[in-house]
């Protein structure tokens, strides 16, 4: 069991982990909710205009990284969802201000 766990951890870090990249470099206006998974999807589609929103390079092997990013994004959802909601709310309030 321990060998399987170590295997998955090593694959996770060798794949480039889109979630760690996007969450650690998140700024105003960057995607936050399921950002690693979304970055992997855009990389597999070859959609460079959408990838530029993340401000980080995509992982070298997005197909390998995607299931692991999905798990990491799901675990980080309680942190990323409030931040994204706060940004949207503040943005709407700023537009309403005179």
C-alpha positions as CSV (number, residue, x, y, z in Angstrom):
1,X,0.0,0.0,0.0
2,X,2.8,2.4,0.8
3,X,4.5,1.7,-2.5
4,X,1.3,2.6,-4.4
5,X,1.0,5.8,-2.4
6,X,4.6,6.8,-3.1
7,X,4.1,6.0,-6.8
8,X,1.1,8.3,-7.1
9,X,2.8,11.1,-5.2
10,X,5.9,10.9,-7.4
11,X,3.7,10.9,-10.6
12,X,1.8,13.8,-9.1
13,X,5.0,15.9,-8.8
14,X,6.5,14.7,-12.0
15,X,3.4,15.6,-14.0
16,X,3.9,19.3,-13.1
17,X,0.7,19.6,-11.0
18,X,-1.4,22.3,-12.7
19,X,-3.3,22.9,-9.4
20,X,-0.2,23.8,-7.4
21,X,1.0,26.1,-10.2
22,X,-2.3,27.9,-10.6
23,X,-3.3,28.2,-7.0
24,X,0.2,29.4,-5.9
25,X,0.3,32.1,-8.6
26,X,-3.4,33.2,-8.4
27,X,-4.1,36.8,-8.7
28,X,-7.1,39.1,-9.3
29,X,-8.9,37.9,-12.3
30,X,-7.3,34.5,-12.6
31,X,-9.4,31.4,-12.6
32,X,-9.4,29.8,-9.1
33,X,-12.1,27.1,-8.9
34,X,-10.9,23.8,-10.4
35,X,-8.1,25.9,-12.0
36,X,-5.6,23.0,-12.4
37,X,-8.1,20.8,-14.1
38,X,-9.3,23.6,-16.3
39,X,-5.7,24.5,-17.3
40,X,-5.1,20.8,-18.2
41,X,-8.2,20.8,-20.4
42,X,-7.1,24.0,-22.2
43,X,-3.6,22.5,-22.7
44,X,-5.0,19.3,-24.2
45,X,-7.2,21.4,-26.5
46,X,-4.3,23.6,-27.5
47,X,-6.3,26.8,-26.6
48,X,-3.4,29.2,-25.9
49,X,-5.7,32.2,-25.6
50,X,-7.5,30.6,-22.6
51,X,-4.3,29.3,-21.1
52,X,-2.9,32.9,-20.9
53,X,-5.5,33.7,-18.2
54,X,-3.8,31.4,-15.8
55,X,-0.4,33.2,-16.0
56,X,1.5,29.9,-15.6
57,X,2.8,27.4,-18.2
58,X,0.7,24.2,-18.6
59,X,2.1,20.9,-17.3
60,X,4.2,18.9,-19.7
61,X,1.8,16.0,-19.6
62,X,-1.7,17.4,-19.0
63,X,-3.4,14.1,-19.6
64,X,-1.4,12.5,-16.8
65,X,-1.9,15.5,-14.6
66,X,-5.6,15.9,-15.0
67,X,-6.9,13.2,-12.7
68,X,-4.5,14.3,-10.0
69,X,-5.3,17.9,-10.5
70,X,-9.0,17.0,-10.2
71,X,-8.4,15.4,-6.8
72,X,-6.3,18.3,-5.6
73,X,-8.8,20.9,-6.9
74,X,-11.6,19.1,-5.1
75,X,-9.7,19.0,-1.9
76,X,-8.9,22.8,-2.3
77,X,-12.5,23.7,-3.2
78,X,-13.3,24.9,0.4
79,X,-10.5,27.5,0.0
80,X,-10.8,28.5,-3.6
81,X,-14.6,28.9,-3.8
82,X,-14.9,31.6,-1.2
83,X,-12.0,33.5,-2.7
84,X,-13.6,33.4,-6.2
85,X,-17.0,34.3,-4.7
86,X,-15.4,37.3,-2.9
87,X,-13.8,38.5,-6.1
88,X,-17.1,38.4,-8.0
89,X,-19.0,40.2,-5.2
90,X,-16.4,42.9,-4.8
91,X,-16.3,43.4,-8.6
92,X,-20.1,43.9,-8.7
93,X,-20.0,46.3,-5.8
94,X,-17.2,48.4,-7.4
95,X,-19.3,48.7,-10.6
96,X,-22.3,49.9,-8.5
97,X,-20.3,52.5,-6.6
98,X,-20.8,56.1,-7.9
